[in-house]
Amino acid sequence: MGKGFKFFPYQAQWIKDQSRFKIAEKSRRTGFTYGQSFEDVEYSMEKPDRKVWFSSRDDSAAVEYIDYCAWFIKKLYATAADHIGAELIDPDKDITGHVVRFKNGSKITAMSSSPGRFRSKGGKVVMDEFAFHDSQDELYAAALPVILRNDPLRIISTYNGKGNLYYRLIQKVKNGELNWSLHKVDIFRAVNEGLYDSIMGRSTTEAEREAWLAELKNNCASEETWLQEFCCIPVDSASAFLPYDLLATCEMPKTELFKKLTELKGSELYVGVDIGRKADLTVIWIVEKIGTSFYTRKKIELKNMKFSLQKQILFPILSMPEVRRACIDATGLGMQLAEEAEEKFGTYMIEKVMFTQKSKEDMAYRTKRFLEDRKFLIPDDQKVREDFHNIQRLVTAAGNVRFAGERTKDGHSDRFWAASLALLAGDDSNIGPIEITTGFRRESIALLEGY
């Protein structure tokens, strides 16, 4: 197999498996896309007029897959392709895909994960990183008619919790409910079968391989990341304070949720501001209150920006007549900006919130309650999703409850706390005391008046 190409044993096993239905649970960066592209080029060349539809998580993954296909074609079938590159695949919807057209009439098309892009198609379907696709059930339902004429189906992914279709399909295969071929390649198998040797360009010792794996684990942001991304072990999102499936019920497309500030005239707006400077983000979260529900209308992220510039962005927002109240993080670095906002706009409008264990617990539970009641709509944004899911409820050795999020390259759950501050600003139910710093007792009383 492979006409002189070298594949890892697990790649070769996947390619040789001619089952109509194949599904893989895999570690990240183990070369499945590379092996799949070889399989699809060979499939396209075996018979004329074959079609392959590769669904990727994003456009960069589609480009990588097509690049692999182009490389194999160049090495194996130098003159077999008429066209390799971007192509308009649905003129009515202005949808562009990445296409390989073969002279024998076969075609490989790589595109994003929108279920609608499978409509009216026929042929082999490959769904890459399926657990991370939006609307997995709709995507799968749209893909089944594509393979109706006995065409193959390939599903490849790392885990993304248990609350999704990918996990359910794997369980059905393992329970014998689906007669599919299942391949499992965790990072340990990949390393044992040559992955680290390939990275180093030489044979490595067992001690070197173990040290590399230990370093890889240590560099993961959390145990959950290590288990899911590299060990093929799904983490039950229900154990998280804010599970993925809960967040999914409250997500809306950004195009439907977000609005320009000029479009919000006459609205009832509330603002939450989590302050950061270098390591953390400053996030301004604006919600519109409609009845008893809150709709996220704008999210502004400021990274490594001087406080004077942050002020120039924040204060015009606070000056809008639609803004009824704002809660601003007054802990540490945020104190100066919060005080300046209070001086300019008054204590009736500005709440300076000190982040303590108690105040963070109150805000976290308030946010969870609104999400559970589906009265807080958030954007379908991966960074927002991970920020919210990243919040952990921890119990200290002394028995105290502490809420915290892992620090990642995308922040320190700054989006979650900004959103929670916005809900605090707009919530008039007074769930639990929140510590608010003011200059005088009378101001504290006036601040809470009517809420």
N, C-alpha and C positions, 0 to 999 in steps of 0.2 A: 504493500500500500504506500501511496505517497510519491511514487516515482522518484525516489532519491531524497525526499524531504524527511527530516528528522522530527518526529513527534514524541512527546512524553507518552509513556504507556497509557495513562488515563485519556489523553487526547486520541490516541490510536484506537482505544476501545470504543470511545464515543463515535468516531468516524466510521469504524467497521460495522457498528450496530445499525442494521438496516430496518429496524422496527418502524412501523408507521408512526407510532406515538413514542416520543422520547422526552423525558424530563430530567433536568439536572439540578441538584442542590450542590452549590459550589462555594469555594472561597474566592475572594476577590483576586484579580490579577493572576489567574492561573492559566490563561491562554485559551479559554473556551471560544472566544470570538474568532481567534486565529484558526482553530480547528474547524469551527462551523463554516467559516468562509471557504476553506478547502473543500469541505463536503458539498457546499452549494455550487461551487464552480464545477466540480466533477458531475454533480447531478444535472446541471444545465447542459453539459457537453455530451452526456450519455445519449440523450434523445432530443430531437428538435422541438421547438415551440413549448418548452417547459417554462413555467413562471415560478419565481421565488419572491416572497414578500417578507422582508425582514423588518420587524418593528422594534425600534430602539427607544430607550428612555429619553434621549435627547438627540439633537442634531450632530453633536460631536461624536457620539457613539456610532451613528449611521455612517459618518464620514470615515471613521476608523475601520469599520467593517468593509466598506467599499474599497478602501485602500488595500486591505488584505486581499480581497478578491482580485483587484487589478494586479497585484504582485504575483499571485498564483497564475493568473492568465498569461502574464508576461513570461514566466518561467516555463509554463507547460504548453500553452496554446498561443504563441506569439501573435498570430494573425486572426484569432478567433472572434475578437470583439470589434464591432462597428463603432461603438460609442461608450465612453465611460465618463460619467460626470453628472452634474445637476440637470434635471429635466422637469418640465411642467407635466405632472401626471394627472391633474384634474383641472382643466381650464375653467370650468364653471365655478370652482371654489378657490381658484388661484393657489393650488397646492403644488409645491415643488418637492421632488424626492431626489435621491441619489441613485443613478441607474447604470447598469451594465447591460448593453444590448449585444447579443451574440449573432454572428452571421447565420447560425442555424435556426434563428427565430426565437431562441430562448432569451429570457430576460430576468435579471435580478434587480429588485427595487428595495431600497432601504428608506424608511420614513419614520416619522415620530409615532407616538402611541395613540393618537386620536382614533377612537373606534370607528368614526365615520370614514376614515381613509381605507378601511377594508371593504366598504360597500361596493358591490358590483365587481369584485375581484375574484379570481380563481387561481389555484395553484398551491404550492408548498408554503407553509407559514412558519416563520421563526420569530419567537418573541423573547427578546433578550432583556435581562434584569426585570423580569415580569413582576416581581413583588413590589417594585418601585413605580410601576405604571399607574397613572391616574385611571380610575374607573375600570379596574381589572375585570369585573364581571361583564361590563358592557363590551370591553375589548375582546374577551374570550367568546362571548356570544356572537360578536361580529365576525370573528375569525373562523368559527366552525363551518359556516356555509362556504367559505373560501376553499376548504379542503374536501368538499362534498364528493368530488370525483376521485376518491381514494388517494388523495394527495397526502404527503407527510405533514406532521406537526412537531415542532421542536420548541420546548419551553426551557429556558436557562435563567437561573437567578441565584443570588444570595438571598438570605432571609431578611425579612423586614417585619418581625413580630409574627403573631399568630392570627391576628384579626384580618386576614385577607384571603383571597381566592387561591393564591399560590400555595400557601400553607395547607389549605383544605385539599387541594389536588394531590399534594405530596402524601397527605394522610390517607387519602382514598387509594392511592397506589400501594402504599405499605399495608393497608388493610385488605387488599385484594379486590377492592370495589372497582378499580380501573385496571385493565390489562395493558399497562404501559411499561416501557422499559425505564428503569430508574438508575441514574448514575449519581454517585456521591463522591465529591473530591474536596476534602478539607485541606487546610494548609499543610498538615502533617503528611498526608499522602502525597501531595504535590512535591514537597521537599524531598521525601523519600524516593520519589520517582524522577528526580533530577532538576527540579525548579531552581534550587539554590546553586547547584553546580552551573546551570546555564547563566544565572545572574553573575556569578564570579568568573565564568569562562574557564573553569578548571574543576577537577575532582576535589571535593571538600571532605573534611573529616566529620565524624559524627559529632564531635565536640563543637566544631565550627557551626554545624547546622543547628544544634541545640542553642548555642549562644545567639544566633541570628533570630531564631524563633522567640527566645526570651526578650530580645531587644524589640522585636516587632510587637509583642504583647505589651511591653512596658510603654511603648509609644502610643498605644491606643488611648483614646480619650476616656473610655470607661470599659468596665467588664462586659457590658452589653455589646459594645462595638466589637470587642475581641471575639465574643461568642458567635455573633451573627455574621460579621464580615469575613471571618477567617475559619471558624470551627464548624460551620453548618449546624449551629444550634440555635433555633428560634427562641427568642426571649418573649415570654408572655407579657404582652403590653398591658394586660389587665392588672398586672402588679405595679405598674407605674401610677403615679399620682394622677396624671392626665394621659390615659391610654390613647393610642393612635385612633382606635375606632370611635372613641368619644369625640376627638378633635375632628374626625372626618364628617361627623353629623353636623358640625357647625361651620364648615368651610364653604365658601362661595368663591366663584371665579373673581379674580381681581378686577377684571373688566366690568363686572356687574356691581361690585362692592365699592371700589374706590371712586371718588369724585374730586373734581377740582374745587378748591375753596370758593371760587366764584359761583359755583353751582349750589352752594349750601346756604344761600340767603334765606332767612326765615326759619332755619333749622334750629334745633336745640342741641348744642354741641358741648362735649366735655373732653378735657385734655389730660393726658398723663405723660409725665416726662421723667425718664430715668437718666440720670446724668453720668457720663463717662468722659474720659479725656484721651488716654493713650491705649491702655490695655482693653478697656471696655468701650462700648458704643454709647453715645447719647441717642436715645430713641424718643421721638415725639409721636404719641399715639392719639389720634382724634376719633372719637365715636359720636355718632348721632343717636339720640334717644328718640325712639318712636314708640309711643305707648309705654310698655314696660321692657322693651327690648333695646339692645344696643347694637348698632351697625358700624363696623370699622370703616371710616371714610377716607382716612389718610394715615400713612405710616412714613415717618421721616427718620432716616438713619444718618447720624453724623459720626464720622470716625476721625480721630486724631485732629480735631478742630479746636482752635483757640476759643476760650469762653466768650470773648468779645464777638466772635463771628457766630457762635451758637445763639447768643443774645439777639443778634440781628435777624436771625431766622425765627426764633421763638416769639419775640415780643409782638411782631405784626399779627401773628396768629392769635395771641391773647387779646389783642386790641379789637378783634372782630366782635361785633355786637351779638353774634350768635353764640359765642362761647360763654356759657353760664358759670363754669367753675373749672379750675385746673388743680391737680395735685402734682406737686413737684418733689422729687427726691432731694431731701435736704441733709443727707448723710455725707459727711466728709467733703469731697470735692463739690458736691451739689449745693452746699450751704450758701455760697455767695450768690449764685445765679437765682436760687430760690428766694433769698432775701431781697435782691434787687427787683424780682418780679412782684413780691409782696408790697414793696414800697411804692411801686408804680401803679399797681392795679388794686391794691387793697386786700385786707384780710378776709373780706366777705367773698372774694373771688379766688384767692390763692390760698391753698393749703400747703404748708411745708411739712412733709412727712418724713419722720425719722425711721430708718429701717432698723427695727429691732426684731428679736425672735417673735415677739407677740404680734407686732404690726404686720410682719411678713406672713405669719400664720393666718391672721384675719384676712389679709388680701388674697392669699392663695385659695382659701376655702370659699371666699366670695366669688372669685373667678370660676372655680370649679362648679359652684352652684349655678351660675348663669349659663355655663356651658352645658351642664346636665339638663337644664330646663330649656335648652336651645334658645336662649334669650341674649346670646352674645355671638355675633357672626364675625368670623375672622377670615382673612384671605387664604386661598389655597397656595400658600408659599412654603417651599420646603424649609427655609431657614426659620420661619415663624413656627412651623410644625415641630421642628426639632427643638427650638427654644422652649416651647410649652411642654413637650414630652420630656425634656431634660430635667424638669423640676422634680426634685426628690424630697420626700418626707422622711427625715432622719430622726432617730431617737438617740440622744446622747447617753453616755454611761450614767449620768445623773438622773436620767428619765425625762429630760427636757426634749420637746419637739423642736426640730430645726428644719427650715425649708431652704434648699440651696440647689443650684444647678452647676453641672460640670462646666469648667471653662474650656471653650473650644476656640478654633481659629475664627469662628463667626461671632464670638462674644461670650457673655456670661449670663445667658438667659435674660439679657437686657430687654428684649422685645416683650417677654412675658411680664416683667415687672412694670414696664411702661403701660401695657394694656391693663394690668391690674390697677394701676394708679388712675387710669381713665375711668374704669368702672367704679372705683372708690369715689371719684369726683361726681359721678352721676347717680350713684345709688343713694336713695333716701331712706333705706330701711334700717340703717344704723346697726349693721350686724357686727357686734363686738367693738370695743374701743380701739381707735387708731391713735397712736401718739403723734400729736401735732405741736410743733414748737411755735410759740407766739411770744410777743414781748410782754403782754399784760394779760391778766386773768379775764378782764372784761372783753378783750379781743377774742379769746377762746370761746367765751359764751356767745358772742355775736357771730362768730364763725360758724357755729353749729346751729344757729337759729334757723328754723324752718326745714331742718334735715332730719 
